[in-house]
Amino acid sequence: MRDLLGSLYPAVTSDPLRYAFTARSPVMPRQDKQSVSAPEIPDHWAGVAQREPAAGKRLAYVHIPFCRGNCLYCGFYRHRSAAPRLSRYIDWLIEEIRLDAGQPLVGERPIQAVYLGGGTPSDLPAEDLARLLEVLREYLPLAADCEITLEARVVGLNEEKVRAAFAGGVNRVSVGVQSFDTEVRRRQGRIATAQEVAERLALLSSEEQGAVITDLMFGLPGQDMDSWHRDLDSCQELGLDGLDTYALKLIPGTPLQKQVERGSIEQPAGLPEQAAFYAEAVEALTAAGWRQISNSHWARTPRERNLYNLLIKSGAETLAFGAGAGGSREPYSYANTPDLEAYERAVSRGDKPVAMMRVSDALQPLRDALMGGVEVGRLEVPALRARMPMPVRADPRPGQLIERWVEAGLVVWSGEDLHLTVAGRFWAPNLISGFQQICGQALDAERRVHAG
């Protein structure tokens, strides 16, 4: 019983951190099944837009698909930043928000977190950032304590933009650093030096207006354990509120993947080495008093909540704005067209620029509980069982897989809950993917019986 990336069942080994699996499985927040055909999308979307929000937490995602350049490892690069083009895009983005605000879709139920992602939202001119934030506050029912995150890059993040962001309601800034080592950074196409990075982060922190977060990546070409230690120490010394630690993933078609394939850059760390980097971060950050609030995210101060990332992985309804933005409203997930011209044409007609919709299957509530629990390192097994369709609940395979996790040292029982070990947290995507596939097989088997 195998998936495309390796065994669904972990190996039972003396070193599960490094060798429980031979590859990491990709997992997205939603694993929907049935696509809505393009001609049917307008009718399906009309039904979605006319429904009032359901009970539960809500989010909003705002996409800015522009960057100054393409970092070598990044698979999300779309358009090069240019001030006139950015301003025109914000005009249409604001119009889309206003159009949606007139629909029951937005409603009055409070939105707990807004995420301005990309791309590089901090590439926006200060005046465009200010007017976008003003429109979000005016047209969306933001909770009084709404977390508003701005993704940022060091280059171009000046004092004027920082103050415009905080004045507009941003209370969380996430800066993509990846490494404080200047040489390691430049190998990935990052321009700013370590000193420039530290200066920008100090500027953000000095405003005392919100949480300052940074991303670190491990397994990069040229990175060793000493430089990784220095990166972790830098986050402590700079007084940051939060920190993400991510393993490098070689995305097919990216400049870095092509360089590795040609042999023009050294091989990045393999999975066993990445596991060692991860374990080192867990040990060092825990010893320094940081609090692990998800598998990859750490908080040093109470200001850091990481609400958007935690809630979206638990299946929270998400409003989406901008070219290429993705959102969800049960039973659908959806995405706007990433094509800027098509996006502008749709908005100019007064239409939502939705280009993709998918319908969830009966396993979606289970997936949401699974992903949300694994993300925080704790699975409430009775809650999982309650969300299982009856054929899945009656099938022995999900329980057998859990017992294999225990045997392999990836989880431990605590009453009726499962707690992920450090190894389990490193291999979290595999746990999610394997459990989803096992449950899907159980449901498919029942369908075949009825079909026969």
N, C-alpha and C positions, 0 to 999 in steps of 0.2 A: 504494500500500500504506500504509494509514493506520490508526492506532488512534483511540480516542475523543478523545484530547487533542492530537493533532497527528502529525507524521510520525515513523515509527520511525527514520528516518535523519536524522542531524543535518545542518543546513545547513553548507556550507563557506563560512566568512566570515572576514574579517580580525579579528573580535572574537568568538571562540567563547565566551568567558566570558559575554557578555551575550546573544548572539544565536544560539547553536547550536540552540536549540529555542524554540518560542513559548509553551510551557507545561511545567510540571513534572508528571511522572507519579507518582501515588501507588503506593507499594510496601509490602506487608506482609511480615513475616518468612517467612510461608508462603503459598503460592498453591495451595491444595488444590483438587481438582476436584469430586469426587462427594460430595454430602451424604448422610448416613445419615438415613433417615426416623425421625421421632420414636418410633414404636412399636418400631423395631429398636435404638434406642440402648441400652437396658438389657442386651441380649444382647451387643452389640459391646463395651460397657464391661466386662462381666464377663470377656470374653476378655482385654482389655487389663490389667485389675487382677490377673489370675492369672499374668501373665508376669513372670519375673524381669527386672531391668533389663539392657539390652544393653550391650556395651562402649562406651566413649566418655564424653565429658564430660556432666555432668548439672546441671540447674538446678532451682530452686523459685521460684515466684512466689506471693506472698501479697497478696490484693487487699483494700484498705480503701476502700469506695465512698462515703466521706463527706467533705464539705468545709464550711467555715464559710460560704462564699458562692460564687457562680458568676463566675469571671473572664470577662471579656467575650469573649475569644478561644477559650475552652475548650469542647470538644465532649464532655467526659467527665463532666460534673457529673451526679450521681445523687441524692444525699440530703444534707440539711443536717445538720451535726454537732450532736449533743446527747448529753451525758454518759451518761444512762441507756440511750439507744438504742445508743451505741457499746459499752457494757459488755455488753449483751445480745448484740450481734453477735459480740463476741469469745468469748462462751460457746459459740456455735454454731460459730464458726471453729475453736476449739480441738477441739471434738468431731469436726469433719470431719478434722482432721489426725490425731487418734487413730484414727479409723476407717480411714483410708488406711494408716496405719503398720502395721496388722494384716494388710495384703495384700502379696503378693509384689511388687506394683507399686513399693513404696518400696524394698524389698530392702536390701542392705548396700553396694552400690557408692556411693562417696562423692559428695556433691553439692558442686560447686565454688563455686557462688554462689547466694545467696538474695536476692530483691528484694522489699521491702515497698513496694508502689506503690498508687496510687489515682487519684482521690481524694487525701486528705491524711492519710497515716498518722500524722503528728506531731500531729494533732488528738486522738489517743487519750489518755485520762488516763494518767499515768505508771504507775499500778498495772496498768492493762490492757495497756499496752505491755510491761511487765516480765513479766507472766504469759504473754503470747503468745510472747515471745522464749524464755522458759524451756521452753515446750512444743516449740518448733521445735528447740531444742538436745537435748531429751530424746528426741524421737520420729523425727527425721530423721538419716540418717547423714552429718552434715556433715564435709567434709574439714578437716584440721587447720588449713589456711590458707584456709578458706572465706571468701569475700567476702560480707558481710552488709550490704546497703544499706537505709537508711531514707530514703524521700522525705519532705521536710519543707517547711513554709512558715514564713515569718518570724513571722507573727502566731500567738501561742499557743505558740511554741517557747521554753519557759522552762528555767531551770537544772535543775529537778527532772526534766523529761522528757529533757533531754540526758544527765544522769547515769544515768537508768534505761536509756536506749538503749545507752550504752557499757558499763554494767555487765552488760547482757543479751547482749552479744556483737556489737553493731553496730560495724563498723569502717569504715563509709563512709556519709556523710550527704550527700544531694543536695538542695540547697535551691533551689527555684524562685524566681528573682529577676526574670528577664526584662529588667529595666533598673534601674540605680541612680538614674536620673533621676526624682525624685519626681513631677513633672508627667506624664511619660510613663507612669509606673506607675499613677497615679490614673485616667488615661484608659482603662486596661485593667481597672479595678475592683480594683486592688491597694491595700490599706489602708496598709501600713507606709511610712514615709518612708525616704529614702535613709540617714539617720542610724540609724534603727532597724534597717534591713537590715545595715548595717556592724557594729552592736553585736552582733547575733545571730550573725553569722558569726565575729566575734572571740571570742565566748563558745565556740562550737564548736571553733575552732582552739586556744584556750587549754587545752582539756582534753587535747590531745596523745594522743588515743585512737584516731584513725582519720583517713582521708582526708576532707576537706571539699571538696565540689564545688558548683558553682552553674551554673544555666542562664541564658544570655543569649539574647534574641531580637532579630533584626534585621528591619527593614521595618515597624516599628510606626508607627501614626499619630502624628505629632508628633516622630518621631525623625529626627535628621539625623546627618551624619557626625561632627560635633563631639561630640555626646552619645554616639555609638557609641565614639569614641576614649576618652571619659571612662569609659565602662563597662569597656572593656578594661583601662585603667589601674587602675581600682579593684580588679579581680581580682588584679593584680600587687601592688598596695600592701597588700592584705589578707592576702597570703601563702597564697592558696588552693592546694589540691593539684591540682585539676582544674577543667575548664571545658567546658561544652557551648555551642555556638553554633548556633542554629536560625533558619531563615527563618520568618517569620509565614505561616501558611496560613489563609486565610479559610474556615472550615468552615461549610457551609450550615446555617442554623438557629440559629447562635450569636448572642448579643446583638451582638457586634461586626459580624458580617456583616449583620445587620439594620440597624444604625446606618449602616454604609457605604452600603447599598442606599437608605436613606431620605435620605442626604446630611446627616445630623446630626453626622457626624464626618468629618474629612478623609480622603481616600483614602490607604490605606497604600502603601508603596513598591511599584512594579511590579517585574517580574523583572529587567530590566537594572539597576535601582537595588539590588535585593537582591544581585545578583551582585557589585556594587561593594562592598557591606558585607562580603560573605564574603571577597573578595580582600584587603580591608583588614585583616580579622582574621587571615588567614593570614600576611600580611606582618608585622603588629605582634607577634603572638604568637611567631612564629619568631625575630624579632629580639630578643625578650625572653628567649629560651631555653626556651620551652615546646616540648614534644614532641607532634606530632600523631599520635595513636594510632588515630584513625578519621576519617572525613570531617568529622564535626561535633565531635569530642571531642579535648581537649588535656590533657596532664599536665604539671605543673610539678615535681612531686616523685616519687620512686619509690613512694610510698605509693599513688598512684592507678594502678589496673590496669584498671578499666572492664570487668571480666571478664564480668559478666552480659550487658551489651549486645553485646559482641563474640561471645560464644558463642551467644546466641540467634539471631543473624543468620547463624550458620554451621550452624544446624539442630540444636543440642544438645537432647536430651530435656529436657522441662520439666514438672515436677509443678506442678499449679495448685490453689490453695486460696482459698476465699472466693467470695462472690456476684459473678458477672461475670468471674472469673479465667479466663484461657486458658492451655492447655498443649499439649504434644505428646508422642506416643510412636508411633514408626513402626508402621504406616503412617498413623496418625491424627493430626489435630489436634482439640482439643476445647475447650469452654467451659462453665463452670457457668452456671446461670440467674442473670441479674442481678436478678431479682425477690426481694426480701428475704423475703417471706412464703413463696414457693415454696421458696426456699433452706432456710429453717428447717424446713419440713414434711419435705423430703427427708432432711435430716440427722437429724431426730428419729426417722425410720423406720429409720435406719441405712443410708441409701442415699447414694451419691455424687450430688450435685445437678447432674449433667451435662445440659445442655439442647441442645447442638449437638455433632455429630461430623462430620468430613469425612475422606475417604480420599484419600491422595496418589496421584498418577499416576506414570508411569515417569520423568517429568522432575524429580522432587523432589530426588534426589541432585545433579543438575546445578544446580538452583536454589540449593541450600544452598552449593555451592562458589562459584557466581557471586556470591551476596549476601555471603558471607563475604569473598571476595577484593576485591570492589568497596569494601566497607566500610573496608578497610585500605589501599586505593589500589593494590593489586597483584593482578593476575590471572595465575595460573599456567596458561597455555594448555594444556599437555599434560595437566594434571590435569582441566581442564574437558572436554577431548576424551574422556578416559577415562571420564567420567561420562555422556557422551552416549549415548542409545540408538542403535543402528546406523543407523536411517533418518536421524537428525539428523546423525550424523557424516558420512554420505554426501552430505548436501545441501550445496550451495555457499553458501546464503544466510547461515548464521552467520559464515562466513569473510568474506563480502562486507561484512557489517555491521561487523565488526571493522576491516576496511581503511578503511571510511568513517569510523569513529571516529578512526583515525590521520590521515586526510586532513583531518578537521575540527579537529584539534588537541586532541582530548579525551584521547588516550592516546599513549604512545610505546613502541616496542619496546625491551626490554633483554634481550638473549639471547632466550629463549623465553617471557619474561614480558612482560606489558603493565603499564606504570605510568601511573596516571591523572595528568594535569596538574591544575593548580588549576581550570581550566575543567571538566575531567572530573569532579573531585570535587564541584563545585557541581551538575553535572547528573547525578550518580550515579543517582538514581532513574530517569531516562530511559534510561540505559545498561542497567540491570537490566530494566526493563519491556520495552524494545525487544528485547533478546536473548531474553527469555523468550517473547515473542510470536512471534519468528522461529522459534525452536526448536519451539514449539507448532504452528505452521503446517506445519513439516516433518513432524512426527509425525502430524498429522491427515491430511496428504496421503497418507502411507503407509497409514494405516488405511482411507482411502477406496478406495485401490487394492485392498486385500485384501477390503473389503466388496463391491466391484463384481465 
